[in-house]
Amino acid sequence: MSDPAGARRLGNASIGVSVAGIVISVIIVIILAALLATSSCLYSYNGICYDHKEYVGTYGYCYGGVKSGGYCYY
């Protein structure tokens, strides 16, 4: 004996679970991408990532870097 109504319910449930899995996967990928992007930035100044931060004081000079608050960002 077949149960068309039951088969339809199982089919709809399967579609719902599949869609939920896809949505959750996309959210996880976005979160991981954001974490990786922020973790690779050691120092940030004005929204730009720098690898090195060195204190040079008020009158120190930055050779090829950006100076702010007595620090050079390279």
C-alpha positions as CSV (number, residue, x, y, z in Angstrom):
1,M,0.0,0.0,0.0
2,S,1.2,3.5,-0.7
3,D,0.7,6.6,1.3
4,P,0.9,9.7,-0.9
5,A,0.2,12.1,1.9
6,G,3.0,10.6,4.1
7,A,5.4,10.6,1.2
8,R,4.6,14.3,0.5
9,R,5.3,15.1,4.2
10,L,8.6,13.3,4.1
11,G,9.5,15.0,0.9
12,N,8.7,18.4,2.3
13,A,10.6,17.6,5.5
14,S,13.6,16.5,3.4
15,I,13.6,19.8,1.5
16,G,13.3,21.8,4.7
17,V,16.3,20.0,6.3
18,S,18.3,20.4,3.1
19,V,17.6,24.2,2.9
20,A,18.4,24.6,6.6
21,G,21.7,22.8,6.1
22,I,22.7,25.0,3.2
23,V,21.8,28.2,5.1
24,I,23.8,27.0,8.2
25,S,26.8,26.1,6.0
26,V,26.8,29.5,4.3
27,I,26.6,31.2,7.7
28,I,29.5,29.1,9.0
29,V,31.6,29.9,5.9
30,I,31.0,33.7,6.3
31,I,31.9,33.5,10.0
32,L,35.1,31.6,9.3
33,A,36.1,33.9,6.5
34,A,35.6,36.9,8.8
35,L,37.6,35.3,11.6
36,L,40.5,34.5,9.2
37,A,40.5,38.0,7.8
38,T,40.7,39.6,11.2
39,S,43.2,37.2,12.7
40,S,45.8,37.8,10.0
41,C,45.9,41.5,10.8
42,L,48.5,42.0,13.5
43,Y,48.1,45.8,13.8
44,S,45.4,48.0,12.3
45,Y,45.5,51.8,11.8
46,N,42.8,53.6,9.9
47,G,41.4,50.3,8.7
48,I,44.6,49.2,7.1
49,C,46.5,46.1,8.4
50,Y,50.2,46.3,9.2
51,D,52.7,43.6,10.2
52,H,54.9,45.7,12.5
53,K,54.3,48.4,15.1
54,E,57.3,50.2,16.6
55,Y,57.4,53.0,19.2
56,V,59.5,56.0,18.0
57,G,58.2,58.6,20.3
58,T,56.9,62.1,19.5
59,Y,59.8,63.3,17.5
60,G,60.9,60.0,15.9
61,Y,60.8,59.4,12.2
62,C,59.1,56.6,10.3
63,Y,61.2,55.3,7.4
64,G,58.5,54.1,4.9
65,G,55.8,53.7,7.5
66,V,52.8,55.5,8.9
67,K,53.2,57.4,12.1
68,S,50.5,57.9,14.7
69,G,50.7,58.5,18.4
70,G,54.4,58.0,18.6
71,Y,54.2,54.6,16.8
72,C,55.2,53.6,13.3
73,Y,53.2,51.1,11.5
74,Y,54.9,49.1,8.7
